Amino acid sequence: MVFSTTPLYALAAALIWLTLWFRVTSLRSSLGRSIGDGGNPMLLQRIRQHGNCAEWSAFLLILMMLAEGMGVAALYLHVSGVLLVVGRLAHPFGLKIDTAGHPLRYVGNGSNIVAALNAMICLGINLFSL
C-alpha cells in the first residue's frame, strides 16, 4: 500500500517540529543548559511548545495512517491533516506561561481535538463496517 495523503501532513508537521526543536536547542546553547529548563521560564515554554507538537503530531499522524490504510476517503484525511497543521502552527504562539487563555492556544488545541475526532470517527466507521 502506498500512502499519498498522510505523508503531506507528516512532512509539514516535521518541519514545524524541527523549527520548534531549533528554538529549544538555540536557547539551551545560549543559556549553557544541557538538560532541563534550569528554572528559566522561556526555556520551559519552548520545551513545552516543542513537546506538545511532538505529542499531538505523532498521535494524529498514527490515526491518519491507520485511516488511510483502511481506505478512508482522501477528503477526510485532508480535513484532519489541515487541522493538524493549523493547530501546530497556532499553538506555539498561544502557549504562554503567563496567559493560559490565549486564543491561539485554544485554536491549536481545538483544531487538533477536532482532527483527532474526525480520524477516530473515520476509523470507527470503517472498523464496524467490515
Contacts in CASP RR format, 6 or more apart in sequence:
PFRMAT RR
TARGET T0000
AUTHOR 0000-0000-0000
METHOD contacts of the structure
MODEL  1
MVFSTTPLYALAAALIWLTLWFRVTSLRSSLGRSIGDGGNPMLLQRIRQH
GNCAEWSAFLLILMMLAEGMGVAALYLHVSGVLLVVGRLAHPFGLKIDTA
GHPLRYVGNGSNIVAALNAMICLGINLFSL
1 69 0 8 1.000
3 65 0 8 1.000
3 68 0 8 1.000
3 69 0 8 1.000
4 68 0 8 1.000
4 74 0 8 1.000
5 64 0 8 1.000
5 68 0 8 1.000
5 74 0 8 1.000
5 77 0 8 1.000
5 78 0 8 1.000
6 61 0 8 1.000
6 64 0 8 1.000
6 65 0 8 1.000
6 68 0 8 1.000
6 77 0 8 1.000
6 81 0 8 1.000
8 81 0 8 1.000
9 61 0 8 1.000
9 64 0 8 1.000
9 80 0 8 1.000
9 81 0 8 1.000
9 82 0 8 1.000
9 84 0 8 1.000
9 85 0 8 1.000
10 61 0 8 1.000
12 84 0 8 1.000
12 85 0 8 1.000
12 88 0 8 1.000
13 53 0 8 1.000
13 57 0 8 1.000
13 60 0 8 1.000
13 61 0 8 1.000
13 84 0 8 1.000
13 85 0 8 1.000
13 88 0 8 1.000
14 57 0 8 1.000
16 53 0 8 1.000
16 57 0 8 1.000
16 85 0 8 1.000
16 88 0 8 1.000
16 89 0 8 1.000
17 50 0 8 1.000
17 53 0 8 1.000
17 54 0 8 1.000
17 57 0 8 1.000
17 88 0 8 1.000
20 46 0 8 1.000
20 49 0 8 1.000
20 50 0 8 1.000
20 51 0 8 1.000
20 53 0 8 1.000
20 92 0 8 1.000
21 50 0 8 1.000
23 46 0 8 1.000
23 49 0 8 1.000
23 50 0 8 1.000
24 43 0 8 1.000
24 46 0 8 1.000
24 47 0 8 1.000
24 50 0 8 1.000
27 40 0 8 1.000
27 42 0 8 1.000
27 43 0 8 1.000
27 46 0 8 1.000
28 34 0 8 1.000
28 43 0 8 1.000
31 38 0 8 1.000
31 40 0 8 1.000
31 43 0 8 1.000
33 40 0 8 1.000
33 43 0 8 1.000
36 43 0 8 1.000
36 47 0 8 1.000
37 43 0 8 1.000
37 44 0 8 1.000
37 47 0 8 1.000
41 97 0 8 1.000
44 97 0 8 1.000
45 95 0 8 1.000
45 96 0 8 1.000
45 97 0 8 1.000
48 95 0 8 1.000
49 91 0 8 1.000
49 92 0 8 1.000
49 95 0 8 1.000
52 91 0 8 1.000
52 92 0 8 1.000
52 95 0 8 1.000
53 88 0 8 1.000
53 91 0 8 1.000
53 92 0 8 1.000
56 84 0 8 1.000
56 87 0 8 1.000
56 88 0 8 1.000
56 91 0 8 1.000
56 112 0 8 1.000
57 84 0 8 1.000
57 88 0 8 1.000
59 116 0 8 1.000
60 80 0 8 1.000
60 81 0 8 1.000
60 84 0 8 1.000
60 112 0 8 1.000
60 115 0 8 1.000
60 116 0 8 1.000
60 119 0 8 1.000
61 84 0 8 1.000
63 80 0 8 1.000
63 116 0 8 1.000
63 119 0 8 1.000
63 120 0 8 1.000
63 123 0 8 1.000
64 77 0 8 1.000
64 80 0 8 1.000
64 81 0 8 1.000
64 84 0 8 1.000
64 119 0 8 1.000
66 119 0 8 1.000
66 123 0 8 1.000
67 76 0 8 1.000
67 77 0 8 1.000
67 80 0 8 1.000
67 119 0 8 1.000
67 122 0 8 1.000
67 123 0 8 1.000
67 126 0 8 1.000
68 77 0 8 1.000
70 122 0 8 1.000
70 123 0 8 1.000
70 126 0 8 1.000
70 127 0 8 1.000
71 126 0 8 1.000
72 122 0 8 1.000
72 123 0 8 1.000
72 126 0 8 1.000
76 118 0 8 1.000
76 119 0 8 1.000
76 122 0 8 1.000
77 119 0 8 1.000
79 115 0 8 1.000
79 118 0 8 1.000
80 115 0 8 1.000
80 116 0 8 1.000
80 118 0 8 1.000
80 119 0 8 1.000
81 115 0 8 1.000
83 111 0 8 1.000
83 112 0 8 1.000
83 114 0 8 1.000
83 115 0 8 1.000
83 118 0 8 1.000
84 111 0 8 1.000
84 112 0 8 1.000
84 115 0 8 1.000
86 107 0 8 1.000
86 108 0 8 1.000
86 111 0 8 1.000
87 107 0 8 1.000
87 108 0 8 1.000
87 109 0 8 1.000
87 110 0 8 1.000
87 111 0 8 1.000
87 112 0 8 1.000
87 115 0 8 1.000
88 108 0 8 1.000
88 112 0 8 1.000
90 104 0 8 1.000
90 105 0 8 1.000
90 107 0 8 1.000
90 108 0 8 1.000
90 111 0 8 1.000
91 104 0 8 1.000
91 105 0 8 1.000
91 107 0 8 1.000
91 108 0 8 1.000
91 109 0 8 1.000
91 112 0 8 1.000
93 102 0 8 1.000
93 104 0 8 1.000
94 102 0 8 1.000
94 103 0 8 1.000
94 104 0 8 1.000
94 105 0 8 1.000
94 108 0 8 1.000
95 102 0 8 1.000
95 105 0 8 1.000
96 102 0 8 1.000
96 105 0 8 1.000
99 105 0 8 1.000
END
